């Protein structure tokens, strides 16, 4: 069976780690995914490792649930934390020791203006060789591209860069993302096609974005992710069909081996 690393999942455990009362969204029902449930899903689909992303939804800047999952995983998981722009070098170092490999810049949620002063944070990430995981949508990348490029930090883009589903391959934000491949410091997640689609699964209108990324970045700078447990999904999503879709979009076995295993293992420091 093909070895796999899932590079974007979340963990929610409100019984043990209650959501902050003032958080804008509190995942519930089928959206709740504890560390135990995550392990069961990964085991069922032959996935050895996962990159757990601290969610703005539910926990905001509270990383306790994420850090608990990393500790429970005992090396199976790496993490991406949510921090404020003024997070200190010592705070980031502590997170790194706990298994965190980067922090998220959720521009799509918090807005471009929130991150205009993120240069010091990006510099600290560069010093620690940690990732700036960037979630932008549509043309938001254009405003922050100079900041991100000048930072020298390693950049990890969520969900195809979330291009607008109706604006085509030529839209400026997506073209900027394709151009960042030349820096050698940017990586993109092939994930959550639903966010860039107006069609039901298998979201064929988003396939051209995947193919363009495969050409620009190559499998050495692309990773795959499920986005489990699928917050605010407009229709039912299941893990198995998502992986089958990836196999359809990337029919070359060597490319799949790189995207699913070799590349994320090298980039994020996973073991065997």
C-alpha positions in Angstrom: 0.0 0.0 0.0 1.2 3.5 -0.8 2.6 5.3 2.2 0.8 8.6 2.8 1.1 11.8 4.8 -2.0 14.0 5.2 -0.8 17.6 5.3 -3.9 19.4 6.6 -6.2 18.1 9.3 -7.7 19.6 12.4 -8.5 18.3 15.9 -11.5 19.4 17.9 -12.1 18.1 21.4 -14.5 20.5 23.2 -15.1 18.1 26.0 -11.5 18.2 27.1 -10.6 21.6 25.6 -13.7 23.9 25.6 -13.9 26.5 22.9 -13.4 30.1 24.0 -16.8 31.7 24.7 -16.2 34.6 22.3 -15.0 32.5 19.4 -16.8 33.2 16.1 -17.5 29.6 15.3 -17.7 26.5 17.4 -17.5 23.2 15.4 -20.1 20.6 16.6 -21.6 17.3 15.6 -19.9 15.6 12.7 -17.3 18.5 12.7 -15.8 17.3 16.0 -12.7 15.3 15.4 -10.7 14.2 18.5 -7.2 12.9 18.4 -8.5 9.3 18.8 -10.9 9.7 15.9 -8.2 11.2 13.7 -6.0 8.2 14.4 -8.8 5.8 13.5 -9.5 7.6 10.2 -5.8 7.7 9.2 -5.4 4.0 10.1 -8.4 3.0 8.0 -6.9 4.7 5.0 -3.3 3.7 5.4 -2.0 7.1 6.3 1.1 7.1 8.4 1.4 10.7 9.4 -0.5 14.0 9.5 0.1 17.7 9.8 -2.4 19.0 12.3 -3.3 22.6 11.7 -4.5 24.6 14.7 -7.9 26.0 13.6 -9.0 29.6 13.9 -12.5 28.1 13.9 -13.2 26.9 17.4 -9.9 27.6 19.2 -8.6 30.9 17.8 -5.2 31.5 19.3 -5.5 28.6 21.9 -3.1 25.9 20.9 -3.7 23.5 23.8 -5.7 21.0 21.9 -3.2 20.9 19.1 -0.3 20.5 21.5 -2.1 17.7 23.3 -2.7 15.9 20.0 1.0 16.2 19.1 2.0 14.7 22.5 -0.5 11.8 22.1 0.8 11.1 18.6 4.4 10.5 19.9 5.9 11.5 16.6 3.1 10.5 14.3 2.0 14.1 13.9 3.5 17.5 13.3 1.7 20.8 14.0 1.0 24.2 12.6 0.1 26.6 15.4 -2.0 29.8 15.4 -0.2 32.7 17.0 -0.5 36.5 17.1 1.8 38.6 15.0 3.8 39.6 18.2 4.6 36.0 19.1 8.1 36.0 20.6 11.1 34.0 19.5 10.9 32.1 22.8 7.2 31.2 22.3 8.0 29.9 18.8 10.9 27.9 20.0 8.7 26.3 22.7 6.2 25.4 20.0 8.9 23.9 17.8 10.2 21.7 20.6 6.6 20.4 21.0 6.5 19.3 17.3 5.2 22.5 15.7 6.8 23.1 12.3 5.1 26.4 11.4 2.4 28.9 12.1 -0.7 29.9 10.1 -1.3 33.2 8.5 -5.0 33.0 7.8 -5.4 36.0 5.6 -8.7 34.7 4.2 -10.2 34.9 7.7 -8.4 37.8 9.4 -7.8 40.0 6.3 -4.9 41.5 4.5 -4.5 44.5 6.9 -4.0 42.2 9.9 -0.9 40.8 8.4 0.7 43.9 6.8 2.9 44.2 10.0 3.9 40.6 10.1 7.5 41.1 8.9 8.9 40.6 12.5 7.0 37.3 12.8 8.2 36.1 9.4 11.7 37.0 10.4 11.5 34.9 13.6 10.1 32.0 11.5 13.0 32.3 9.1 15.4 32.3 12.0 13.9 29.1 13.4 13.5 27.5 9.9 9.7 27.2 10.5 7.0 27.5 7.9 4.6 30.4 7.3 1.5 28.6 6.3 -0.5 31.1 4.3 -4.2 30.9 3.5 -5.3 33.5 1.0 -8.2 33.5 -1.4 -8.8 35.1 -4.7 -6.4 38.0 -5.2 -5.4 38.6 -1.6 -1.8 37.3 -2.3 -1.0 40.3 -4.4 -1.1 42.7 -1.4 1.2 40.5 0.7 3.5 39.0 -2.0 6.3 41.5 -1.5 6.2 41.0 2.3 6.3 37.2 1.9 9.0 37.1 -0.7 11.3 39.6 1.1 10.9 37.7 4.4 13.0 34.8 3.3 10.7 32.5 5.2 9.5 29.2 3.9 5.9 29.5 2.6 3.2 26.8 2.6 0.0 27.7 0.8 -3.3 26.1 1.7 -5.9 24.7 -0.6 -4.5 25.5 -4.1 -4.2 29.1 -3.0 -8.0 29.3 -3.0 -8.4 30.8 -6.5 -11.8 32.2 -7.5 -13.8 29.4 -9.2 -15.0 31.6 -12.0 -12.0 33.8 -12.7 -9.9 31.1 -14.5 -6.2 30.4 -14.6 -5.3 33.9 -15.6 -6.6 35.6 -12.4 -3.8 37.7 -10.9 -3.7 36.0 -7.5 -3.3 32.5 -8.9 -0.7 33.7 -11.4 1.2 35.2 -8.5 1.1 31.9 -6.7 2.4 30.1 -9.7 5.2 32.6 -9.9 6.3 32.0 -6.4 7.4 28.5 -7.4 10.5 30.1 -8.8 11.6 31.2 -5.3 12.3 27.6 -4.3 10.8 28.4 -0.9 7.1 27.9 -1.7 5.0 24.8 -1.3 1.3 24.3 -2.1 -1.2 21.9 -0.7 -3.4 20.0 -3.2 -6.5 20.1 -1.0 -10.0 21.3 -0.5 -11.0 21.7 -4.1 -14.5 22.5 -2.8 -13.3 26.0 -1.8 -12.5 26.8 -5.5 -15.4 25.1 -7.1 -19.0 25.9 -7.9 -19.8 22.3 -8.8 -20.5 19.3 -6.6 -17.9 16.6 -6.1 -15.6 15.9 -7.9 -15.3 19.6 -8.5 -14.2 19.4 -12.1 -14.1 23.1 -12.5 -11.1 23.2 -10.0 -9.1 20.6 -11.9 -7.3 23.1 -14.1 -5.9 24.8 -11.0 -4.4 21.5 -9.9 -2.9 20.8 -13.3 -1.3 24.3 -13.4 0.2 23.8 -10.0 1.6 20.4 -11.0 3.4 22.0 -13.9 4.6 25.1 -12.0 5.7 23.5 -8.7 6.4 19.9 -9.6 5.8 17.1 -7.1 8.9 18.2 -5.1 7.0 21.2 -3.9 3.5 19.9 -3.6 1.8 18.0 -0.8 -1.7 16.4 -0.4 -4.2 17.0 2.3 -7.8 16.1 3.2 -8.9 19.0 5.3 -10.5 16.5 7.7 -13.0 16.8 9.6 -14.4 19.1 6.9 -15.8 22.2 8.6 -18.8 24.0 7.0 -18.9 21.5 4.1 -21.6 22.4 1.6 -22.2 18.7 1.0 -21.1 15.5 2.5 -17.4 14.8 2.2 -15.7 11.5 2.9 -12.0 10.7 3.2 -11.9 7.8 0.7 -13.4 9.6 -2.3 -11.0 12.5 -1.7 -8.0 10.3 -2.0 -9.5 8.5 -5.0 -9.9 11.9 -6.7 -6.2 12.7 -6.0 -5.2 9.4 -7.7 -7.3 10.4 -10.7 -5.7 13.9 -10.9 -2.2 12.6 -10.4 -2.1 9.3 -12.4 1.7 9.0 -12.4 2.9 6.7 -9.7 6.2 8.4 -9.1 4.5 11.8 -8.8 2.0 10.4 -6.3 4.9 8.9 -4.3 6.6 12.3 -4.1 3.5 14.3 -3.2 2.1 11.8 -0.7 5.3 10.8 1.0 8.7 11.9 -0.1 8.1 15.6 -0.3 6.1 16.1 3.0 8.5 13.7 4.9 11.5 15.8 3.7 9.9 19.2 4.3 8.3 18.6 7.7 10.7 16.1 9.2 8.5 13.1 9.6 10.0 9.7 10.4 9.4 6.4 8.8 
